[in-house]
Amino acid sequence: MWGKKDNKMGFTAGSITLISKSTEVVGDIHFSGNLEVEGRVKGNIIAEDGSDARVRVQDKGVVEGEICVPTVVINGHIKGDVHSSKHVELAAKAMVQGNVHYHMIEMVKGSQVNGNLVYSGADNKRQPVKPEKPEIKPPTAGAEGEPPSSTIAS
């Protein structure tokens, strides 16, 4: 009863940063420790991959950008990809519009992901995804009087 507390998803050692419900942050946030988002963030949230950093997006919290944090707890709205090297928890009111890259994931009934769930083993580091560009071939001359045509190789 009064023994050690299980601190799997509790606060990590270090500072706590709060973005309150009436606050909007525009720009990227680089942090360590704990970040609590009750307001709105328009930008990326980034913590060092090997750290014990944790971000928690509350039920009224909104993040419009990518989250790259080892431990992520979401109960709000995310418009962007989530990258976690340790643990992702999607609570009942979580809505993610983007891909979730995880090592371990916990989803509660009612949470939504409008994107892909991508397992990243312990050895995999976050890799930025570059969209493939189609190869464009130079125009070829057509028959006399016809304009040159160009083709796109797939």
Residue pairs with C-beta under 8 A, 6 or more apart in sequence:
8 87
9 54
9 71
9 73
9 87
9 89
11 34
11 54
12 33
12 34
12 52
12 53
12 54
12 71
13 33
13 52
14 32
14 33
14 34
14 52
14 53
15 32
15 33
15 34
16 33
16 34
16 35
16 36
17 31
17 33
17 34
17 35
17 36
18 36
18 38
19 25
19 35
19 36
19 37
19 38
19 39
19 40
19 41
19 61
20 38
20 39
21 38
21 39
21 58
21 60
21 61
22 39
23 38
23 39
23 40
24 39
24 40
24 41
24 42
25 39
25 40
25 41
25 42
25 43
26 42
26 43
27 42
27 43
28 43
28 44
28 45
28 46
28 65
29 35
29 41
29 43
29 44
29 45
29 46
30 46
30 47
31 45
31 46
31 47
31 53
31 55
32 47
32 48
32 51
32 53
33 53
33 54
34 53
34 54
34 55
34 56
35 45
35 47
35 53
35 54
35 55
35 56
35 69
36 55
36 56
36 58
37 45
37 55
37 56
37 57
37 58
37 61
37 62
37 63
37 76
38 58
38 60
38 61
39 60
39 61
39 62
40 61
40 62
40 63
40 64
41 61
41 62
41 63
41 64
41 65
42 64
42 65
43 64
43 65
44 65
44 66
44 67
44 68
44 80
45 55
45 63
45 65
45 66
45 67
45 68
45 69
46 68
46 69
47 53
47 55
47 68
47 69
47 70
49 68
49 70
49 85
49 125
49 126
50 70
50 85
51 70
52 70
52 71
53 69
53 70
53 71
54 69
54 70
54 71
54 72
54 73
55 67
55 69
55 71
55 72
55 73
56 72
56 73
56 74
56 75
57 63
57 72
57 73
57 74
57 75
57 76
57 77
57 78
57 94
58 75
58 76
59 75
59 76
59 91
59 93
60 76
61 75
61 76
61 77
62 76
62 77
62 78
62 79
63 76
63 77
63 78
63 79
63 80
64 79
64 80
65 79
65 80
66 80
66 81
66 82
66 83
66 98
67 78
67 80
67 81
67 82
67 83
67 84
68 83
68 126
69 83
69 84
70 84
70 85
70 86
70 87
71 84
71 86
71 87
71 88
72 82
72 84
72 87
72 88
72 89
73 88
73 89
73 91
74 82
74 88
74 89
74 90
74 91
74 94
74 96
74 111
75 91
75 92
75 93
75 94
76 93
76 94
76 95
77 95
77 97
78 94
78 95
78 96
78 97
78 98
79 97
79 98
80 97
80 98
81 98
81 99
81 100
81 101
81 115
82 88
82 96
82 98
82 99
82 100
82 101
82 102
83 101
83 120
83 126
84 100
84 101
84 102
84 103
85 103
85 120
85 122
85 125
85 126
86 103
86 104
87 102
87 103
87 104
87 105
87 106
88 100
88 102
88 104
88 105
88 106
89 105
89 106
89 108
90 96
90 100
90 105
90 106
90 107
90 108
90 111
90 113
91 108
91 111
92 108
92 109
92 110
92 111
93 110
93 111
94 108
94 110
94 111
94 112
95 111
95 112
95 114
96 112
96 113
96 114
96 115
97 114
97 115
98 114
98 115
99 115
99 116
99 117
99 118
100 113
100 115
100 116
100 117
100 118
101 118
101 120
101 126
102 117
102 118
102 119
102 120
103 119
103 120
103 121
103 122
105 117
107 113
120 126
134 152
134 153
134 154
135 152
135 153
136 150
136 152
136 153
137 150
137 151
137 152
137 153
138 150
139 148
139 149
139 150
140 148
140 149
140 150
140 151
141 148
142 148
142 149
